[in-house]
Amino acid sequence: MGDAAMVLGEGTGPHVFVDDLTQPGLADDDRHHLAKALRVRAGDAFTVSDGRGRWRPCRFGEPVEPVGAIQTVRAPTPSLTIAFALVKGERPELIVQKLTELGIDHIVPFVAGRSVVRPDATRVDRQVERWRRVAREAAMQSRRAWLPTVTEPASFEVLAREVGVCRAERGGDVPSLERPVVIVGPEGGWSDAERALVPATVALGPQVLRAETACIAAATVLGALRAGLLGPGRGSPAI
């Protein structure tokens, strides 16, 4: 098993997550998507991953045919986390999708003091399951070897204890990998208690941003810093 340090964007074919790389079997939904939506035919090349940094090339068919050794992609460092205050409608799905595409490692919805949306105990499990499906689909589209974690809704107090945490706020400090945990608040703004718990801030621009836009902006900047595209940083491999 090698250690593949492949550059971002290498490879453009279909990419699917499987449970077992030694004998990769496709879930029915994934097989249908490949065959019907992407028009993949028997013998066509694609890649599979276990979502934990390992992947291998295969050929489509029944069964799937592995055609190369299992490769390993190192986990990108530092690990990047975006936490977002719960928002209405389908906007959380958009946030999860885009944060996954942009390479965020941990995605944490939370309840802020001024949040309008509160978790519904009767639906939260289904919502989290849906967000994780969205993350999986986005990770396949963006050819990630590492699936992001998508947690159940957390409290601000728990997030405040994270190492390297900061709040997104206009007029804040310059983004830095020394602060790889960014909390994006509700559109009603931060409470005084939240400001006191997490005094460190990061600026995402001079404009007032919608919550989902702020999440995408934070992910873009942190990802670019980590990839060495903005100032000093370390590149993170992809497949």
RAKA-V548059 format. One record per residue. N is the residue number from 0. PSI is psi in degrees with one decimal (NA if undefined). OMEGA is omega in whole degrees, -180 to 180 (999 if undefined). NEAR is the number of other ideal C-beta (glycine too) atoms within 10 Angstrom. Layout:
n->N psi->PSI omega->OMEGA near->NEAR
n->N psi->PSI omega->OMEGA near->NEAR
//
This chain:
n->0 psi->120.4 omega->-175 near->10
n->1 psi->176.4 omega->176 near->9
n->2 psi->97.2 omega->-173 near->10
n->3 psi->122.6 omega->175 near->19
n->4 psi->74.0 omega->-174 near->12
n->5 psi->144.5 omega->-175 near->15
n->6 psi->155.5 omega->-179 near->11
n->7 psi->130.3 omega->176 near->15
n->8 psi->-8.6 omega->179 near->10
n->9 psi->127.0 omega->-176 near->11
n->10 psi->129.3 omega->-178 near->16
n->11 psi->0.4 omega->-177 near->7
n->12 psi->178.2 omega->179 near->13
n->13 psi->150.0 omega->-177 near->22
n->14 psi->130.8 omega->-173 near->19
n->15 psi->147.9 omega->175 near->22
n->16 psi->138.1 omega->-180 near->21
n->17 psi->165.0 omega->-180 near->20
n->18 psi->-34.1 omega->-172 near->11
n->19 psi->113.9 omega->-180 near->9
n->20 psi->-20.2 omega->179 near->18
n->21 psi->-35.4 omega->176 near->8
n->22 psi->75.6 omega->-172 near->10
n->23 psi->122.3 omega->175 near->20
n->24 psi->138.2 omega->-177 near->13
n->25 psi->138.9 omega->170 near->21
n->26 psi->152.8 omega->-177 near->12
n->27 psi->-43.2 omega->-179 near->7
n->28 psi->-40.1 omega->-180 near->10
n->29 psi->-41.6 omega->178 near->18
n->30 psi->-43.2 omega->179 near->16
n->31 psi->-41.8 omega->180 near->11
n->32 psi->-44.0 omega->180 near->17
n->33 psi->-46.3 omega->-174 near->18
n->34 psi->-41.0 omega->-173 near->15
n->35 psi->-46.6 omega->-177 near->9
n->36 psi->-43.1 omega->-176 near->9
n->37 psi->-5.4 omega->177 near->13
n->38 psi->36.0 omega->177 near->9
n->39 psi->134.6 omega->-177 near->20
n->40 psi->162.9 omega->179 near->10
n->41 psi->130.8 omega->-179 near->10
n->42 psi->-12.2 omega->179 near->9
n->43 psi->147.1 omega->-178 near->16
n->44 psi->143.3 omega->170 near->14
n->45 psi->175.0 omega->-179 near->18
n->46 psi->152.5 omega->177 near->20
n->47 psi->152.6 omega->-180 near->25
n->48 psi->154.7 omega->176 near->26
n->49 psi->0.3 omega->180 near->18
n->50 psi->2.5 omega->-180 near->18
n->51 psi->29.1 omega->174 near->14
n->52 psi->-2.4 omega->-179 near->20
n->53 psi->146.4 omega->-179 near->17
n->54 psi->166.7 omega->174 near->29
n->55 psi->153.4 omega->176 near->20
n->56 psi->146.0 omega->-180 near->18
n->57 psi->172.3 omega->170 near->23
n->58 psi->140.5 omega->-177 near->14
n->59 psi->140.2 omega->177 near->21
n->60 psi->-171.5 omega->178 near->12
n->61 psi->97.6 omega->7 near->9
n->62 psi->173.1 omega->173 near->10
n->63 psi->138.7 omega->-178 near->18
n->64 psi->110.4 omega->173 near->13
n->65 psi->136.4 omega->-179 near->16
n->66 psi->13.8 omega->179 near->10
n->67 psi->168.9 omega->-179 near->12
n->68 psi->156.6 omega->173 near->10
n->69 psi->129.9 omega->180 near->17
n->70 psi->156.2 omega->180 near->21
n->71 psi->131.9 omega->174 near->16
n->72 psi->123.9 omega->180 near->21
n->73 psi->143.6 omega->176 near->13
n->74 psi->131.0 omega->-180 near->13
n->75 psi->145.9 omega->179 near->21
n->76 psi->147.3 omega->-8 near->12
n->77 psi->160.2 omega->176 near->19
n->78 psi->136.7 omega->-176 near->15
n->79 psi->134.8 omega->-180 near->26
n->80 psi->132.9 omega->169 near->24
n->81 psi->125.1 omega->174 near->27
n->82 psi->136.3 omega->-178 near->27
n->83 psi->138.8 omega->176 near->26
n->84 psi->136.0 omega->-178 near->26
n->85 psi->136.6 omega->-179 near->20
n->86 psi->171.0 omega->-173 near->21
n->87 psi->162.1 omega->169 near->10
n->88 psi->-139.0 omega->-178 near->8
n->89 psi->7.7 omega->-178 near->10
n->90 psi->-34.9 omega->175 near->16
n->91 psi->-35.5 omega->179 near->25
n->92 psi->-40.5 omega->177 near->17
n->93 psi->-43.5 omega->180 near->15
n->94 psi->-48.5 omega->-179 near->27
n->95 psi->-43.8 omega->-180 near->26
n->96 psi->-50.0 omega->-175 near->19
n->97 psi->-36.6 omega->177 near->19
n->98 psi->-37.0 omega->177 near->28
n->99 psi->-47.6 omega->179 near->26
n->100 psi->-33.3 omega->-177 near->17
n->101 psi->1.6 omega->171 near->21
n->102 psi->12.5 omega->179 near->23
n->103 psi->139.4 omega->-174 near->27
n->104 psi->-33.4 omega->-177 near->22
n->105 psi->126.2 omega->-178 near->17
n->106 psi->121.0 omega->-171 near->25
n->107 psi->105.8 omega->169 near->20
n->108 psi->149.8 omega->179 near->24
n->109 psi->168.9 omega->179 near->23
n->110 psi->119.6 omega->178 near->16
n->111 psi->166.1 omega->-179 near->24
n->112 psi->-34.7 omega->-178 near->15
n->113 psi->18.4 omega->177 near->14
n->114 psi->135.0 omega->174 near->19
n->115 psi->-38.2 omega->-178 near->12
n->116 psi->132.2 omega->177 near->17
n->117 psi->146.9 omega->180 near->9
n->118 psi->137.8 omega->174 near->16
n->119 psi->113.5 omega->-175 near->9
n->120 psi->-26.7 omega->-178 near->7
n->121 psi->-13.2 omega->-176 near->7
n->122 psi->-9.3 omega->-170 near->10
n->123 psi->-37.5 omega->180 near->13
n->124 psi->-42.1 omega->179 near->10
n->125 psi->-37.2 omega->179 near->10
n->126 psi->-45.8 omega->-180 near->17
n->127 psi->-40.4 omega->177 near->17
n->128 psi->-41.3 omega->178 near->11
n->129 psi->-45.4 omega->179 near->16
n->130 psi->-38.7 omega->179 near->21
n->131 psi->-35.0 omega->175 near->17
n->132 psi->-41.8 omega->178 near->14
n->133 psi->-43.4 omega->179 near->20
n->134 psi->-42.3 omega->179 near->24
n->135 psi->-46.3 omega->179 near->19
n->136 psi->-41.6 omega->180 near->17
n->137 psi->-35.0 omega->178 near->20
n->138 psi->-34.1 omega->175 near->22
n->139 psi->-45.0 omega->-180 near->21
n->140 psi->-39.3 omega->-177 near->13
n->141 psi->4.5 omega->173 near->17
n->142 psi->49.8 omega->177 near->20
n->143 psi->144.1 omega->173 near->26
n->144 psi->-20.8 omega->179 near->26
n->145 psi->121.1 omega->173 near->24
n->146 psi->139.6 omega->175 near->20
n->147 psi->156.5 omega->171 near->22
n->148 psi->137.7 omega->174 near->14
n->149 psi->114.4 omega->-172 near->23
n->150 psi->168.6 omega->168 near->16
n->151 psi->159.3 omega->-180 near->13
n->152 psi->131.0 omega->-179 near->19
n->153 psi->171.7 omega->174 near->14
n->154 psi->155.4 omega->178 near->10
n->155 psi->-36.0 omega->-179 near->22
n->156 psi->-37.4 omega->177 near->11
n->157 psi->-44.8 omega->179 near->12
n->158 psi->-35.4 omega->-177 near->20
n->159 psi->-19.6 omega->-179 near->16
n->160 psi->-3.2 omega->-180 near->9
n->161 psi->143.0 omega->177 near->17
n->162 psi->131.8 omega->178 near->8
n->163 psi->26.7 omega->-177 near->16
n->164 psi->146.6 omega->175 near->18
n->165 psi->159.2 omega->178 near->22
n->166 psi->140.1 omega->172 near->23
n->167 psi->126.8 omega->-178 near->25
n->168 psi->139.5 omega->175 near->20
n->169 psi->137.3 omega->-180 near->12
n->170 psi->7.7 omega->180 near->7
n->171 psi->-172.5 omega->-178 near->16
n->172 psi->167.5 omega->177 near->13
n->173 psi->136.3 omega->178 near->9
n->174 psi->142.6 omega->-177 near->23
n->175 psi->148.5 omega->176 near->16
n->176 psi->-9.5 omega->173 near->16
n->177 psi->-15.2 omega->177 near->10
n->178 psi->75.1 omega->-174 near->20
n->179 psi->4.9 omega->178 near->24
n->180 psi->107.1 omega->-176 near->21
n->181 psi->127.9 omega->178 near->29
n->182 psi->122.6 omega->178 near->28
n->183 psi->121.3 omega->-173 near->28
n->184 psi->-179.9 omega->178 near->25
n->185 psi->165.0 omega->-179 near->21
n->186 psi->-11.4 omega->174 near->16
n->187 psi->-5.2 omega->177 near->12
n->188 psi->176.5 omega->-178 near->12
n->189 psi->147.7 omega->172 near->22
n->190 psi->162.8 omega->177 near->15
n->191 psi->-36.9 omega->180 near->8
n->192 psi->-39.7 omega->180 near->11
n->193 psi->-38.7 omega->176 near->21
n->194 psi->-37.8 omega->-179 near->14
n->195 psi->-37.5 omega->-179 near->10
n->196 psi->-37.0 omega->179 near->16
n->197 psi->86.4 omega->-178 near->20
n->198 psi->-24.6 omega->-180 near->9
n->199 psi->137.5 omega->-177 near->16
n->200 psi->162.8 omega->175 near->18
n->201 psi->138.0 omega->179 near->20
n->202 psi->141.2 omega->177 near->15
n->203 psi->11.2 omega->180 near->21
n->204 psi->167.4 omega->-176 near->12
n->205 psi->-15.7 omega->-177 near->8
n->206 psi->161.7 omega->172 near->9
n->207 psi->120.0 omega->-174 near->9
n->208 psi->145.9 omega->168 near->18
n->209 psi->158.5 omega->-175 near->12
n->210 psi->-44.9 omega->-178 near->20
n->211 psi->-34.3 omega->178 near->18
n->212 psi->-40.2 omega->178 near->16
n->213 psi->-40.5 omega->177 near->24
n->214 psi->-45.9 omega->-180 near->30
n->215 psi->-40.8 omega->179 near->22
n->216 psi->-44.9 omega->-180 near->20
n->217 psi->-43.3 omega->-180 near->27
n->218 psi->-39.1 omega->-180 near->23
n->219 psi->-46.2 omega->-178 near->18
n->220 psi->-47.1 omega->-179 near->21
n->221 psi->-42.1 omega->179 near->27
n->222 psi->-40.0 omega->179 near->21
n->223 psi->-38.7 omega->176 near->16
n->224 psi->-45.0 omega->-178 near->20
n->225 psi->-34.0 omega->180 near->22
n->226 psi->-2.9 omega->-180 near->18
n->227 psi->15.2 omega->-180 near->12
n->228 psi->-20.4 omega->176 near->13
n->229 psi->107.0 omega->178 near->14
n->230 psi->-165.4 omega->-179 near->11
n->231 psi->138.6 omega->178 near->8
n->232 psi->173.2 omega->179 near->17
n->233 psi->132.8 omega->178 near->12
n->234 psi->144.6 omega->177 near->13
n->235 psi->126.5 omega->-176 near->21
n->236 psi->153.1 omega->175 near->20
n->237 psi->174.0 omega->178 near->20
n->238 psi->NA omega->999 near->22
//
